[in-house]
Amino acid sequence: MKALARLAVLGLSLLAGCSTLGVGKDNEPAMITDANVNRIQNREWVLRSLQLDGRQIVMDLEANMTLKFGADGKATGFGSVNQFSGGYSFGPNAELAWARPGFVTTRRAGPPELMEKERFYLEAITKTSRAILKGHALQLQSDDGSTALPFVEAGY
């Protein structure tokens, strides 16, 4: 439970500069669980930055990376060159699990720098195990906080 509290504080400070955990009002931070997952479903999320295993990945201006959680338990998105999809689930204790064996992607080739960013993005997503929502911002992160993906809802 201490680890979860630390994660919440880390995620919220990165996400909103806040250290209190709300339970669900639109502008209060909330951990996503199986009971409130509908709050992030069917919305397109645009990646703003990427930290993978404690290392900040420099974003490319051309790398448009998105994520959408479907109500059917399928996550889809765009990784800057290819589209991807894969299964996900949330548990009652705010744990996010990604289906094995991982994401299915289209097989388009692109500029090497965008392909590298896409590889980092897809690797980082699979390392996340928590989701924190605050208004139109969503952060996915690993249990230890070393991997973090802050998103904003498309159009905001």
Residue, then its C-alpha position, 0 to 999 in steps of 0.5 A: m500500500k505504501a508503494l501505491a501511495r508513493l505512485a499516486v503522489l509521484g503521478l499526481s505531481l508529474l500530472a498536475g502538481c498536486s499531492t491529494l488523491g480524489v475519487g472522481k470529480d472531473n478536476e480531482p485526480a483519480m486512480i483508474t480502476d475497474a469501477n471507473v474505467n469508463r472515464i478514460q474510455n472512448r477518448e483519444w489521448v495524445l502523448r506529451s512526453l515519455q520517460l522509459d526506465g528512468r530515462q527521458i526520451v526526447m520527443d520528435l516534433e513529427a511523432n504523433m503518438t496516441l492511445k484510446f481505451g475501448a469499452d471492449g477491453k481493447a486499446t488502440g493507437f498510433g505510434s508515429v508510423n504504425q497503428f497498434s492494438g492490444g488488450y487491457s484490463f483494470g482491477p479493483n485496486a487500480e492495477l492496469a494489466w496489458a494482454r500478452p503477448g503484446f500489441v499487434t501493429t501494422r508493418r509500415a516503415g518510416p524514418p529511422e528516428l520515428m521508428e525508434k520513438e515508436r519502439f520506445y513508446l510501445e515498450a513503455i506502454t507495456k511497462t505501465s501498471r497504473a493510470i491516473l486521470k485529472g480533468h483532460a490529462l491522463q498519466l500511465q506509469s509503472d509501479d516504481g514510477s521509472t516509466a511514465l507517459p503523460f497524455v492529454e485528451a485530443g483537442y485540449 
